[in-house]
Amino acid sequence: MIWLIRVLVVVVSLLLIFMGGSWYANPESAAEGLGMALQDGVGRSSQIGDTAALFITTGSCALIGMASRRRTWFYPAAMLMCLTALGRLLAWRLHDAAFATELIAAELVFAAIFLVASRKLASE
């Protein structure tokens, strides 16, 4: 079971880091992949910088947690995923956004993986 958790954490973390890097390398494609239009001007700067930072920080925290076996590193990753899902729910409920079922589900699954890792991997 521990090996499966390790594999899931590494795969999810690398996916998130790759997604963040794609915001730097090809923001048009990255935006399209999340159902976004790429903004113009300062909005584009914020969209690229903020979104890349979210993905790269989340994946990096989880990988640091894997390497150090310190549970505290998994919590920021789980929090970022949960807050992203919450933001999507609030956008849908309060601001007429489409309900992003697949994205919310993925974020909650990723958060769960990080929380399970915080319990299981730190106890070794």
ABEGO torsion letter per residue (X at the ends): XAAAAAAAAAAAAAAAAAAAAAAAABAAAAAAAAGBBBBBEAAAAAAAAAAAAAAAAAAAAAAAAAAAGBAAAAAAAAAAAAAAAAAAAAAAAAAGBBBBAAAAAAAAAAAAAAAAAAAAAAAX
